[in-house]
Amino acid sequence: MPFESLCFYWAPSVLNMNRTVLHMRIDGFPVAVERLRDSSLRGRPVVVCPRHSPRSLVFSASAEARREGVWEGQPLTLALKRCRRLVVLPPDEKLYARAGAAIVKVLSDYSPLVEPGRWGRFYVDMSGMERLFGSLQDAAFRMRREVAEQLRLPGTLGLGANKLVSGAAARVIQSHGDLYTVPQGSEASFMAPLRVQRLPAINNRKDRELLRELNLHHVHEVADLSLMQLAAVFGKRAAVLHRQALGIDDRPVQAPSSKPFVLEEETLAEDSNDDALLLGLIHLMMERACRRMRQQGLLPRTVWMHIRHADGVDVTRRMKLPQPTVTDRLLFPSIQGLYLKCSARRHRVRYLSLTFTDLILPTQQMMLFDLPSENPKEEALVTALDRIRQQYGMMAVGWGRMSN
């Protein structure tokens, strides 16, 4: 029996053998946002740091401040000694959160899975998006251009097989507006010359001092050690550290909890290109998703379809629904059309997913079943089906298409 799951949660990105993750990095993000609010700060050495204590640490520093020897994590007293003309601003986390949310909104037009990291760090799962946007490099530049034009926040881009590699790629770029792409299969060679501090597993001063004592300064030096040697120093973390040194990172791109979506997925027991079978599975996935959205009182405005073929090729398409609805018979024609756009390749299919995004609450003027194209009979039918399934299970009753 095929694996199936129904969820309404912030799902991790689907693990796939050809993942592609884009990382957008806006250097000195808090300072950059402060300069949008006060243009007089441009060109001046600026840091964001709480001033309630002389031992406060610099939260963010501008490029001008760094040229004066001021860096993030530095005590404020030392920063003021190194740069007498330093402008110190108190952090405004609500402002930075609003700016981050605005960037996520722009990036979400290109993927349903966008994860904001620390200030000015954004991960976008672009797996299978070539069929939708063409070249991923071109799509990345369009994303950067839209963020720069709409929000005046220029950034650098990294494209790789996972979050670790794409994040490192975006950081090694020296000038704004550049893109560094790490080809599939070259992750280990890309990571090799980097400093060990770029590995997420090295996350505290004690680890950095320990590596310095062991004369390990670059990633390739860690990768050359055996797991037994690393375990003698780092214990249980040795395996993770070794994988990261080889450019391996299984962490999924996770959407922020403030933006709900409904994901339905099916992994076929046997690979198939039988349209009747695949459309039957898609119809079942849609039914489950619609039932959950009806229970939550939500309407979708966008639907994404992801197909993974047996040869590892991913295809993703999206569609803006002409009318938000959770009525199966009204929604399925749109989803069927989306499937036809995704199924141009006649290779067998291994995995299917439907993701419903841009969820909204029905207004008083637009009740859940009071849409222009619906009628009381349709409403009564869907309600009756929901009641039967609630009592006897999802497979107790279904549409005729599922009998194919």
C-alpha positions in Angstrom: 0.0 0.0 0.0 1.5 3.4 -0.9 2.8 5.6 1.9 0.5 8.4 2.6 0.5 11.3 5.1 -1.9 14.2 5.8 -0.5 17.2 7.5 -1.2 20.8 8.3 2.1 22.0 9.6 5.4 23.6 8.7 6.7 20.6 6.7 10.4 20.1 5.9 11.4 20.2 2.3 11.1 16.9 0.5 14.4 15.1 0.6 15.4 14.3 -2.9 18.5 13.0 -4.7 18.9 16.2 -6.7 18.1 18.9 -4.2 18.9 22.5 -5.1 19.0 25.2 -2.4 19.4 28.9 -3.0 20.9 31.1 -0.2 20.4 34.8 -0.2 22.7 36.7 2.1 22.3 40.4 2.9 25.4 41.5 4.7 25.0 43.6 7.8 21.2 43.2 7.5 20.3 45.3 10.7 22.5 48.1 9.6 21.2 48.0 6.0 17.6 48.2 7.3 18.5 51.1 9.7 19.9 53.0 6.7 16.6 52.6 4.9 15.0 54.5 7.8 17.8 57.1 8.1 19.7 57.8 4.9 22.2 60.0 6.7 23.8 56.8 8.0 25.0 55.8 4.6 28.8 55.8 4.2 29.4 56.1 7.9 30.7 53.4 10.3 27.6 52.1 12.0 27.0 49.3 14.5 23.8 47.9 16.0 24.4 47.2 19.7 22.5 47.6 23.0 24.1 50.4 25.1 22.7 49.3 28.5 26.1 47.9 29.4 29.7 48.7 28.4 30.2 44.9 28.0 27.5 44.7 25.3 28.5 43.0 22.1 28.2 44.4 18.6 25.2 42.9 17.0 25.8 44.0 13.4 28.5 46.2 11.8 28.6 48.1 8.5 31.4 47.6 6.0 32.8 51.0 7.0 33.0 49.9 10.6 34.8 46.7 9.7 37.4 48.6 7.8 38.1 50.3 11.1 38.6 47.0 12.9 35.0 46.7 14.3 33.3 43.3 14.0 30.2 41.4 15.1 30.6 39.9 18.5 33.2 42.5 19.6 32.7 44.3 23.0 31.3 47.8 22.5 34.1 49.4 24.6 36.7 47.9 22.2 34.7 49.0 19.2 34.6 52.6 20.4 38.3 52.6 21.0 39.0 51.4 17.5 36.6 53.8 15.8 36.0 57.1 17.6 33.4 58.2 15.1 31.4 55.1 15.4 27.6 55.5 15.3 25.9 53.1 17.8 22.2 52.3 17.2 20.0 50.3 19.6 18.5 47.2 18.0 15.0 47.4 16.7 14.0 43.7 16.2 10.5 44.4 15.2 11.7 46.5 12.3 14.2 43.8 11.2 11.4 41.2 11.5 9.1 43.3 9.2 11.9 43.7 6.7 12.7 39.9 6.8 9.0 39.1 6.3 8.9 41.4 3.2 11.8 39.6 1.7 10.2 36.2 2.4 7.1 37.4 0.6 9.1 38.2 -2.5 11.0 34.8 -2.4 7.8 32.9 -1.9 6.7 33.6 -5.4 9.5 31.3 -6.5 9.1 28.4 -4.1 6.6 27.3 -1.3 9.6 26.5 0.9 11.4 29.6 2.1 13.3 29.6 5.4 14.5 32.8 7.0 17.7 32.2 9.0 19.5 34.7 11.1 19.0 38.4 10.1 19.6 38.7 6.4 19.9 35.0 5.7 17.3 33.2 3.5 17.1 29.7 2.2 14.9 28.8 -0.8 14.3 25.2 -1.9 14.5 25.4 -5.7 14.4 21.6 -6.3 12.6 20.8 -9.6 11.9 24.5 -10.3 13.7 24.5 -13.7 10.4 23.6 -15.5 8.7 26.5 -13.9 11.3 29.2 -14.1 13.9 27.9 -16.5 17.5 28.4 -15.5 17.9 28.5 -11.7 20.7 31.0 -12.1 18.4 33.3 -14.0 15.6 32.8 -11.4 18.1 33.6 -8.6 19.1 36.9 -10.3 15.4 37.8 -10.7 14.8 37.2 -7.0 17.8 39.3 -6.1 16.7 42.1 -8.5 13.1 42.1 -7.1 14.4 42.3 -3.5 16.8 45.1 -4.5 14.1 47.1 -6.4 11.3 46.7 -4.0 13.2 46.9 -0.7 16.5 48.4 -1.6 18.4 45.6 0.0 21.1 44.2 -2.2 22.5 40.7 -1.4 24.7 37.9 -2.6 23.5 34.5 -3.8 24.8 31.0 -3.4 23.3 27.9 -5.2 24.2 24.4 -4.2 22.9 21.0 -3.2 22.1 21.8 0.4 21.9 24.6 2.9 25.5 24.2 4.1 27.1 24.6 0.6 24.7 27.3 -0.7 25.3 29.3 2.5 29.0 29.1 2.2 28.9 29.9 -1.5 27.0 33.2 -0.8 29.4 34.1 1.9 32.6 33.7 -0.1 31.5 36.3 -2.6 33.1 39.7 -2.1 30.8 42.0 -4.1 27.0 42.6 -4.0 24.9 41.1 -6.7 27.1 38.1 -7.5 26.0 34.5 -7.7 28.3 31.5 -6.8 27.0 28.2 -8.1 28.5 24.9 -6.7 27.9 22.2 -9.3 26.3 18.9 -8.1 29.0 16.5 -7.0 31.7 19.1 -6.2 30.6 19.9 -2.7 33.6 18.4 -1.0 36.1 20.1 -3.2 34.3 23.4 -2.8 34.3 23.2 1.0 37.9 21.9 1.3 39.8 25.2 1.3 37.4 27.1 3.6 38.1 27.9 7.2 36.8 25.4 9.7 34.7 28.1 11.3 32.3 27.8 8.3 31.1 24.4 9.5 27.8 24.7 11.5 29.0 22.0 13.9 31.8 24.4 15.1 29.4 26.7 17.0 31.3 27.9 20.1 34.6 29.3 21.2 35.7 26.0 22.9 35.4 24.1 19.6 37.4 26.8 17.8 40.1 26.8 20.4 40.3 23.0 20.3 40.7 22.9 16.6 43.4 25.6 16.8 45.3 23.5 19.3 45.1 20.5 17.0 46.4 22.7 14.1 43.2 22.2 12.1 42.5 25.4 10.2 40.8 24.4 7.0 37.9 22.1 6.2 39.9 19.6 4.2 42.1 19.0 7.2 39.0 17.9 9.2 37.8 15.8 6.2 41.1 13.9 6.1 40.7 12.7 9.6 38.9 9.4 10.3 35.7 9.1 12.3 37.6 7.4 15.1 40.1 10.3 15.3 37.3 12.9 15.3 35.2 10.9 17.9 38.2 10.9 20.3 37.9 14.7 20.3 34.3 15.6 19.6 32.5 12.4 20.7 29.0 11.9 19.3 29.3 15.0 17.1 32.1 13.5 15.1 29.8 12.0 12.4 28.0 15.2 11.8 31.3 17.2 11.7 32.8 14.7 9.2 29.7 14.9 6.9 29.8 18.7 7.0 33.5 18.7 6.1 32.6 16.6 3.0 29.8 19.1 2.1 27.0 16.8 3.1 24.0 18.4 4.8 20.5 16.8 5.2 18.8 19.7 6.9 15.6 20.5 5.1 14.5 24.0 4.1 11.6 24.7 6.5 8.9 27.3 5.9 8.4 29.8 8.8 5.6 29.0 11.2 3.8 32.2 10.5 2.8 31.1 7.0 0.6 28.0 7.0 0.2 25.6 4.1 -1.3 22.2 3.5 0.9 19.5 2.1 -0.3 16.1 0.7 2.2 13.6 -0.6 2.2 10.1 -2.0 5.2 7.8 -2.7 4.0 5.1 -5.1 4.5 1.4 -4.2 5.6 0.9 -7.8 6.8 3.5 -10.3 4.1 4.2 -12.9 3.2 6.4 -15.8 -0.5 5.3 -15.9 -2.4 8.6 -16.1 -5.6 7.1 -14.7 -3.7 5.7 -11.6 -1.8 9.0 -11.1 -4.8 11.2 -11.5 -6.7 8.9 -9.0 -3.9 9.4 -6.4 -3.9 13.1 -7.0 -7.7 13.2 -6.6 -7.3 11.4 -3.3 -4.6 13.8 -2.1 -6.8 16.7 -3.1 -9.8 15.3 -1.2 -7.7 14.9 2.0 -6.3 18.4 1.7 -9.7 19.9 1.0 -11.3 18.1 4.0 -8.6 19.5 6.3 -8.9 23.0 5.0 -12.7 22.8 5.4 -12.2 21.7 9.0 -9.9 24.7 9.5 -12.2 27.1 7.7 -9.5 28.1 5.1 -9.5 28.7 1.4 -6.4 28.3 -0.8 -5.4 30.7 -3.5 -2.3 28.9 -4.9 -1.6 25.2 -5.5 1.8 23.6 -6.2 2.4 20.2 -7.8 5.7 18.4 -7.5 6.5 15.2 -9.4 9.6 13.1 -9.0 10.3 10.6 -11.7 12.0 7.3 -11.3 15.2 8.7 -13.0 15.5 11.3 -10.3 14.2 14.3 -12.3 11.9 16.6 -10.4 9.2 18.8 -12.0 7.3 21.5 -10.1 4.5 23.7 -11.4 2.2 26.2 -9.6 -1.2 27.7 -10.4 -3.1 30.7 -9.0 -6.6 29.5 -8.5 -9.2 31.6 -10.4 -11.5 31.3 -7.4 -10.5 30.1 -3.9 -12.5 26.9 -3.2 -12.3 23.7 -1.1 -15.1 21.9 -3.0 -13.6 18.8 -4.7 -15.5 18.8 -7.9 -14.8 22.5 -8.5 -11.1 22.3 -7.7 -10.1 19.2 -9.5 -10.3 20.5 -13.1 -7.6 23.1 -12.2 -5.5 20.4 -10.6 -5.9 18.1 -13.5 -4.7 20.8 -15.8 -1.7 21.4 -13.6 -0.9 17.7 -13.8 -1.0 17.7 -17.6 1.6 20.5 -17.5 3.8 18.5 -15.2 3.6 15.2 -17.0 5.2 16.1 -20.3 7.9 13.5 -19.6 6.7 10.0 -20.1 9.0 8.5 -17.5 7.5 6.6 -14.7 6.6 8.6 -11.6 7.8 7.7 -8.1 6.5 10.6 -5.9 3.7 13.1 -6.0 2.9 16.1 -3.8 0.3 18.8 -3.7 0.9 22.0 -1.6 -1.8 24.5 -1.0 -0.5 28.0 -0.1 -1.8 31.6 0.3 -4.4 30.3 2.7 -7.1 32.8 3.6 -10.1 33.0 5.9 -13.5 33.4 4.2 -14.8 36.9 4.7 -18.4 37.6 5.7 -19.2 38.4 2.1 -17.6 35.1 0.9 -18.8 32.2 2.9 -17.1 28.8 2.5 -19.8 27.3 0.3 -21.3 30.5 -1.0 -19.2 30.9 -4.1 -20.9 32.0 -7.4 -20.2 28.6 -9.1 -21.5 26.5 -6.2 -25.0 25.5 -5.2 -26.7 24.1 -2.1 -26.6 20.5 -3.5 -22.9 20.7 -3.9 -22.6 22.0 -0.3 -24.8 19.2 1.0 -22.9 16.5 -0.8 -19.5 17.6 0.5 -20.9 17.9 4.0 -22.4 14.4 3.9 -19.1 12.9 2.6 -17.2 14.6 5.4 -19.5 13.2 8.0 -19.2 9.7 6.6 -15.4 9.9 6.5 -15.2 11.3 10.0 -17.1 8.3 11.3 -15.8 5.5 9.1 -12.5 6.8 7.7 -11.3 8.5 4.5 -11.6 5.3 2.4 -15.2 4.6 3.4 -16.6 6.5 0.5 -15.0 8.2 -2.6 -15.6 9.6 -6.0 -15.9 7.3 -9.0 -12.5 8.4 -10.3 -10.8 6.5 -7.4 -12.1 3.2 -8.8 -9.8 3.3 -11.8 
